[in-house]
Amino acid sequence: MKAKKRTLVAETPNHIGKVVTVKGWVDSKRDHGKVTFIDLRDRSGKLQVVGVKKLSDLTVESVVEITGTVRQREKQYINPDLATGEIELEASEYTLLNKCEELPISLDGDGLEINEVPRLRYRYIDLRRQRMQNILRMRSKLNNALREILLEQDFVEIETPLLTKSTKEGARDFIVPSRFQPGKFYALPQSPQQYKQLLMTAGFERYFQLARCIRDEDLRADRGFEFTQLDIEMSFATQQQVMDTVEDMVVRAVKQVGGNLQTEKFPVFTYEEAMEKYGADKFDIRTEEEKKQGKLAFCWVVDFPFFKKVDKKDAAEVRDSKSGWTFTHNPFSTPQPQCVKDHLEQKNIDKILTAQYDLVCNGYEIGGGSIRAHQPEVLKTTFKIMGYSDEEIEASVGHMIEAFRQGTPPHGGIALGMDRLVMLLAQEESLKETIAFPMTSSGRTAVMDAPSPVGQDQLDELGIKVAQEEEQSVHDQILSKLNKQGVSYQYLVHQPVMSSEEAAKVRGTSLQQAAKALVLQADKEFILYVLPGDQRADLDQLQKHLGVKKLAMASRDSVFQKTGVKVGAVPPFGSFMSLKTYLAAAMQEQEKIAFNAGDHERSVIMELEDYLRLEKPEVVE
């Protein structure tokens, strides 16, 4: 049977009086007995369809193919809210392509009122709402505008590897084991920093890439594990030339997608001026009125200190530095000309300024770049200031130093954070609203359940052994983790306790501090729900929050089979039992958390702050 030619909704006003076939989703339905009206939605817009009574069988969000005649509406029935409001489709037949069952999340409104967990679990539904469609389409147009501007200026788009070597860029690396070389690992790129500099050595002079970057760092509203940056590098360019190129590009691209700029000439602040006036190197220069108008206020920050003292609370900084000094932005930057002598002599380290420049907008760092080190001795000295020996420098960046001896030109560049830029253009408050499939606040993937255990056959192939599961009890795993992390805790051995009330009494703690850890079955998987001992679990509300069809207490046998722990002794650490942990928000009101540590006769009392840091549970409001 010959397929009918499809007409997009936006094209239907050009076919008045003609028979057309449209395909899309049932956006809404109004059943008036003998006549049913639906709004059909496709990628180009919405169209009212009027049909015979059998259209009433259609459910909202079902996928349909409808054939009918395009009719002009009478003037009094024109719908000004639709681009196609002057016409309607008089349906003669339809084919149900896929029926939609009851939706697990609502598509009414902007979706911001829905909890993150169900929104991301059913992201493919959430993305149907117009707000999300608009954001991702705007992002696509922005990418295209930036690409066209760079290509017209003789930049070359080049992809760089995703499997690479660990780099010193201020965050932890995600590492990937090698099957062919057991015991060795690749690192996923924190950025293409070294490769783009090597492309300058290769003579490309002007490079760019919309690069995917991956950093294992703490999550927040404006930062995730994965992000996209517009990566740019230029040979024979001064700092001002790089800034001028970027400024012109940003202004043109932002205007193309409807951005509302405060000014097209970005003001410049020194780091010292920024700290004196705003107390930070990321700040907002808009007036209150400009904020209400959704203005984008870009500015530059320059003259950064090259080095700073290591923040002992930052694990990546502590690991990267061996001297107590670390870089403020990027170890591959070059010192400013007047500071080169001190840099090479390793003197006045706190006064060395770097040729670094940040692009700031509305209180966020949108981009960061610098003129790079291109001479071997400059890069080598940077690592010496950080306490590296010649052997360690060779092992870490020897390939860069070797390249710099092979005719590398002076060069500089920048990386613009695309997720943050789109977030500001869309006037959103979270990066997650700008990404198709973002991770949850606890670092779990959308839709698919990851991270998750892998099969033993995969581990065997890679020569990897997961130490804790069969070799240690849950009790021993918890104590081992607390000790390794240097966590202060109180450990109690007491008479067997079977309830939160008994446990609180024998521990000498409040009932609110007692963690009641319940193993629940959510559809086909098990989860752990942790709440204060004086509260009862409202499974109906939790089910709505999780967006699952079925939620129930797991049986005693199921709990033991899944966790190896008996009911009443389950600790609030689902991570040790291959369970995702959800924490009732009320638990966060306590300073301490007390729990049975996998045994009815042994308890742990610890700071709630330490528990949250180690377990990273999904908080349920």
Buried (B, 14 or more C-beta within 10 A) or exposed (E): EEEBEEBBBBBBBEBEEEBBBBBBBBBBBEBEEEEBBBBBBBEBBBBBBBBBEEBBEBBBBBBBBBBBBBEEBEEEEEBEEBBBBBBBBBBEEBEBEEEBEEBBBEBEEEBEEBBBBBBBBBBEBBBBBEBBEEBBEBBEBBBEBBBEBBEEEEBEEBEBEBEBBBBBBBBBBBEEBBEEEEEEBBBBBBBBBBBBBBBBBBEBBBBBBBBBBBBBBBBEEBBBBBBBBBBBBBBEBEBEEBBEBBBEBBBBBBEBBEBEBBEEEBEBBBBEEBBEEBEEBBBBBBEEEBEEEBBBBBBBBBBBBBBBEBEEEBBBBBEBBBBEBBBBBBBBBBBBEEBBEBBBEBEEBEEBBBBBBBBBBBBBBBBBBBBBBBBBBBBBBBBBBBBBEEEBBBEBBBEBBEBBEEEBEBBBBBBBBBBBBBBBBBEBEBBBBBBEBBBBBBBBBBEEEEEEEEEEEEBEEBEEEEEBBEEBBBBBBBBBBBEEEEBEBEEBEBEBBEEBEBBBBBBEBBBBBBBBBBBBBBEEEBBBBBBBBBBEBEBEEBBBBBBBEEBEBBEEEBBBEBBBBBBBBBBBBBBBBEBBBBBBEBBBEBEBBBBBBBBBBBBBBBBBEBBBEBBBBBBBE
